[in-house]
Amino acid sequence: MLRTTEVELRQQLGVASNDKASLQNKLNEYRRKLSEVESHRKRVEQQLQEAVRDRTVLLKRIEVLENEKRRADIAINETSRQREAIEKSLNEMERENKDLYKSCDQLNTQIQELEIEHEARIRELAKQREEQDRALQRLRNEKTQVHRLLESSERSQINRIRQLESALAMTQSQLDAERRRGHQFMLSSPVGAGVVGSSLRSNVFSRIAPASDYDILRQRSFVRSSYGSASSIPFATTSPRTGYTADSSFLSSTRQTTSIGEGTSILTKDTDITDMSKDA
């Protein structure tokens, strides 16, 4: 009896499990359909919003077209009224004086000739306008090219000035350090003054002047014109020279040459370093 009941319960449990699985599958299917319906609803809402936006745009466009149509109708009506007034005046003039027909024919002939001349003049003016527009466009293009060249040259000059200022600051700091060591050596030994001066001069000259004649020849360059006929103007640079006085102050003019790529301008700048011992 118990076994029969257990078997029946197991059968019922299996049936219930199958029913549960079936219901779970149906539930999943309903959820999937619900998500699809929700996605479809969102798409429909988006399409509706787009349709509303399109409708608004079209309404604005229709309003603009209606305004243009009203303006065109007003212009047409005004032209029609003017035409009717002119025709009425002509009819009155014909009724009042039929003897002027010949004169009117002559005047009509003259009007036609004037219209032909006017059309020719309009074509000539249109041609002149096109030529002026082309010339103006050429001038604008040339102006743009000049602005670009000027901006490139200015940027190159600013970069070179910054490099020279950095080199000058570095040389200043090195000279200050050498000068301090020289003063300390001069205070400790009277014989050290001549040694300090010669060491300072050799150090500065080694940092500024080229080391050999080959370096001097390498500094020779040509300045190419960046605008116009692109003709080259030779501009030979000289080697740096350094002068010194008895109190270890110096005046040196170094000519720095910078080449900005092949076919571009070579900018040459002079940097004067004068009497830095006064700042120590």
PLY file of the C-alpha trace (Angstrom):
ply
format ascii 1.0
element vertex 280
property float x
property float y
property float z
element edge 279
property int vertex1
property int vertex2
end_header
0.00 0.00 0.00
2.77 2.41 0.91
4.69 1.52 -2.22
1.68 2.18 -4.38
1.18 5.52 -2.72
4.86 6.35 -3.15
4.74 5.41 -6.83
1.67 7.52 -7.35
3.26 10.43 -5.55
6.39 10.11 -7.67
4.28 10.00 -10.80
2.40 13.07 -9.65
5.72 14.74 -8.83
7.04 13.97 -12.31
3.86 15.28 -13.88
4.11 18.40 -11.72
7.78 18.84 -12.73
6.87 18.51 -16.38
4.03 20.97 -15.92
6.39 23.34 -14.13
8.96 23.07 -16.93
6.24 23.64 -19.52
4.91 26.63 -17.61
8.46 27.96 -17.18
9.03 27.67 -20.93
5.76 29.46 -21.58
6.72 32.14 -19.07
10.10 32.62 -20.78
8.35 32.77 -24.14
5.91 35.37 -22.80
8.79 37.39 -21.36
10.63 37.24 -24.67
7.51 38.35 -26.52
7.00 41.09 -23.94
10.56 42.37 -24.48
10.01 42.25 -28.23
6.77 44.17 -27.82
8.56 46.69 -25.59
11.35 47.11 -28.16
8.78 47.49 -30.90
6.94 50.06 -28.78
10.16 52.04 -28.27
10.88 51.92 -31.99
7.35 53.07 -32.73
7.73 55.91 -30.21
11.02 56.94 -31.81
9.41 56.83 -35.24
6.53 58.86 -33.87
8.91 61.46 -32.45
10.77 61.59 -35.76
7.46 61.94 -37.57
6.49 64.80 -35.23
9.82 66.50 -35.86
9.44 65.98 -39.60
5.91 67.34 -39.40
7.16 70.43 -37.55
9.89 70.97 -40.13
7.44 70.49 -42.97
4.97 72.89 -41.37
7.70 75.51 -41.08
8.68 74.86 -44.67
5.06 75.15 -45.76
4.75 78.41 -43.86
7.87 79.76 -45.56
6.55 78.69 -48.95
3.19 80.27 -48.23
4.90 83.52 -47.28
6.91 83.40 -50.49
3.74 82.64 -52.43
1.96 85.60 -50.84
4.86 87.88 -51.69
4.87 86.53 -55.24
1.11 87.05 -55.51
1.47 90.61 -54.25
4.20 91.28 -56.80
2.12 89.71 -59.57
-0.95 91.74 -58.60
1.08 94.92 -58.48
2.53 94.13 -61.88
-0.94 93.38 -63.23
-2.29 96.65 -61.89
0.59 98.52 -63.41
0.06 96.73 -66.68
-3.66 97.49 -66.66
-2.97 101.14 -65.88
-0.48 101.32 -68.72
-2.89 99.66 -71.14
-5.66 101.99 -70.06
-3.44 105.01 -70.58
-2.44 103.74 -74.00
-6.06 103.18 -74.99
-6.99 106.66 -73.84
-4.09 108.12 -75.75
-5.11 106.17 -78.87
-8.70 107.36 -78.55
-7.67 110.95 -77.94
-5.23 111.27 -80.76
-5.12 108.77 -83.60
-2.66 110.96 -85.46
0.10 109.91 -83.13
0.13 106.29 -84.31
3.11 106.81 -86.50
4.96 108.52 -83.70
4.05 105.64 -81.43
5.41 103.17 -83.97
8.62 105.13 -84.10
8.74 105.22 -80.33
8.13 101.45 -80.18
10.97 100.91 -82.60
13.22 103.07 -80.46
12.11 101.16 -77.35
13.02 97.86 -78.99
16.40 99.22 -79.94
16.91 100.44 -76.38
15.91 97.02 -75.04
18.43 95.35 -77.32
21.10 97.81 -76.21
20.06 97.30 -72.61
20.36 93.52 -72.94
23.77 93.88 -74.53
24.80 96.23 -71.73
23.53 93.76 -69.13
25.54 90.95 -70.73
28.62 93.17 -70.79
28.14 94.13 -67.14
27.65 90.48 -66.20
30.87 89.58 -68.00
32.71 92.40 -66.23
31.25 91.22 -62.91
32.52 87.69 -63.53
35.98 89.01 -64.39
35.98 91.16 -61.26
34.89 88.18 -59.15
37.70 86.07 -60.58
40.21 88.84 -59.93
38.88 89.25 -56.39
39.18 85.51 -55.78
42.76 85.57 -57.05
43.54 88.45 -54.71
41.95 86.59 -51.80
43.99 83.48 -52.57
47.17 85.54 -52.79
46.29 87.27 -49.51
45.73 83.91 -47.84
49.08 82.64 -49.12
50.83 85.79 -47.89
49.19 85.44 -44.46
50.28 81.82 -44.26
53.84 82.70 -45.25
53.94 85.53 -42.71
52.57 83.30 -39.96
55.10 80.57 -40.78
57.95 83.10 -40.81
56.76 84.62 -37.53
56.52 81.21 -35.86
60.02 80.33 -37.07
61.41 83.62 -35.79
59.70 83.19 -32.41
61.07 79.65 -32.06
64.55 80.82 -33.01
64.38 83.72 -30.55
63.36 81.32 -27.80
66.25 79.02 -28.65
68.67 81.94 -28.61
67.27 83.20 -25.30
67.67 79.72 -23.80
71.25 79.49 -25.09
71.97 82.99 -23.78
70.60 82.11 -20.33
72.68 78.93 -20.26
75.82 80.85 -21.29
75.05 83.52 -18.67
74.76 80.91 -15.90
77.98 79.21 -17.03
79.81 82.54 -17.20
78.56 83.45 -13.72
79.83 80.14 -12.36
83.22 80.62 -14.08
83.40 84.19 -12.81
82.67 83.12 -9.23
85.33 80.42 -9.39
87.74 82.94 -10.91
87.10 85.48 -8.15
87.60 82.82 -5.50
90.85 81.75 -7.12
92.01 85.37 -7.44
91.28 85.95 -3.75
93.25 82.85 -2.81
96.21 83.43 -5.18
97.40 86.69 -6.85
98.89 84.72 -9.70
95.49 83.19 -10.58
94.08 86.34 -12.26
95.76 85.72 -15.62
94.86 82.05 -15.53
91.18 82.81 -14.78
90.95 85.32 -17.65
92.48 82.93 -20.18
90.27 80.04 -18.95
87.12 82.21 -19.17
87.95 83.36 -22.68
88.71 79.85 -23.91
85.48 78.48 -22.35
83.24 81.17 -23.90
84.94 80.95 -27.28
84.58 77.16 -27.33
80.80 77.51 -26.70
80.14 80.31 -29.23
82.71 80.16 -32.05
83.07 77.19 -34.45
85.86 74.78 -33.70
87.41 74.71 -37.18
87.34 76.23 -40.66
84.99 73.43 -41.68
82.40 74.69 -39.16
82.78 78.21 -40.59
82.18 76.94 -44.13
79.11 75.02 -42.96
77.55 78.26 -41.69
77.46 79.80 -45.16
73.93 79.69 -46.54
71.52 81.31 -48.96
68.32 83.18 -48.15
65.57 82.09 -50.50
62.64 84.34 -51.17
59.36 82.77 -49.96
57.07 84.99 -52.07
57.20 86.37 -55.59
59.24 84.81 -58.38
61.02 82.40 -55.97
64.43 83.79 -57.00
67.38 83.08 -54.72
69.42 85.90 -53.16
72.85 84.78 -51.89
73.53 85.81 -48.31
76.83 84.55 -46.91
77.24 84.50 -43.16
80.50 85.19 -41.42
82.11 83.20 -38.70
81.58 84.34 -35.10
84.22 86.58 -33.56
84.86 87.19 -29.88
86.58 90.22 -28.29
87.74 90.61 -24.70
88.92 93.50 -22.49
91.38 93.50 -19.62
88.72 93.24 -16.86
87.33 89.97 -18.33
84.25 91.67 -19.88
83.65 90.81 -23.49
81.61 91.78 -26.53
80.76 89.02 -28.96
78.38 89.03 -31.90
77.32 85.58 -33.03
75.42 85.07 -36.21
73.02 82.18 -35.90
71.75 80.57 -39.11
68.70 78.36 -39.08
67.55 76.35 -42.09
63.80 75.60 -42.09
63.60 72.65 -44.46
64.46 72.35 -48.13
63.07 75.13 -50.30
62.12 77.43 -47.40
63.59 80.62 -46.06
66.79 80.59 -44.01
66.49 83.10 -41.20
69.63 84.79 -39.94
69.66 86.49 -36.57
72.36 88.32 -34.64
72.69 87.81 -30.91
74.80 90.34 -29.06
76.23 89.36 -25.69
77.72 92.43 -23.97
79.63 92.90 -20.72
77.97 90.24 -18.57
80.45 90.84 -15.73
78.38 93.90 -14.67
75.43 91.64 -13.73
77.47 89.39 -11.44
0 1
1 2
2 3
3 4
4 5
5 6
6 7
7 8
8 9
9 10
10 11
11 12
12 13
13 14
14 15
15 16
16 17
17 18
18 19
19 20
20 21
21 22
22 23
23 24
24 25
25 26
26 27
27 28
28 29
29 30
30 31
31 32
32 33
33 34
34 35
35 36
36 37
37 38
38 39
39 40
40 41
41 42
42 43
43 44
44 45
45 46
46 47
47 48
48 49
49 50
50 51
51 52
52 53
53 54
54 55
55 56
56 57
57 58
58 59
59 60
60 61
61 62
62 63
63 64
64 65
65 66
66 67
67 68
68 69
69 70
70 71
71 72
72 73
73 74
74 75
75 76
76 77
77 78
78 79
79 80
80 81
81 82
82 83
83 84
84 85
85 86
86 87
87 88
88 89
89 90
90 91
91 92
92 93
93 94
94 95
95 96
96 97
97 98
98 99
99 100
100 101
101 102
102 103
103 104
104 105
105 106
106 107
107 108
108 109
109 110
110 111
111 112
112 113
113 114
114 115
115 116
116 117
117 118
118 119
119 120
120 121
121 122
122 123
123 124
124 125
125 126
126 127
127 128
128 129
129 130
130 131
131 132
132 133
133 134
134 135
135 136
136 137
137 138
138 139
139 140
140 141
141 142
142 143
143 144
144 145
145 146
146 147
147 148
148 149
149 150
150 151
151 152
152 153
153 154
154 155
155 156
156 157
157 158
158 159
159 160
160 161
161 162
162 163
163 164
164 165
165 166
166 167
167 168
168 169
169 170
170 171
171 172
172 173
173 174
174 175
175 176
176 177
177 178
178 179
179 180
180 181
181 182
182 183
183 184
184 185
185 186
186 187
187 188
188 189
189 190
190 191
191 192
192 193
193 194
194 195
195 196
196 197
197 198
198 199
199 200
200 201
201 202
202 203
203 204
204 205
205 206
206 207
207 208
208 209
209 210
210 211
211 212
212 213
213 214
214 215
215 216
216 217
217 218
218 219
219 220
220 221
221 222
222 223
223 224
224 225
225 226
226 227
227 228
228 229
229 230
230 231
231 232
232 233
233 234
234 235
235 236
236 237
237 238
238 239
239 240
240 241
241 242
242 243
243 244
244 245
245 246
246 247
247 248
248 249
249 250
250 251
251 252
252 253
253 254
254 255
255 256
256 257
257 258
258 259
259 260
260 261
261 262
262 263
263 264
264 265
265 266
266 267
267 268
268 269
269 270
270 271
271 272
272 273
273 274
274 275
275 276
276 277
277 278
278 279
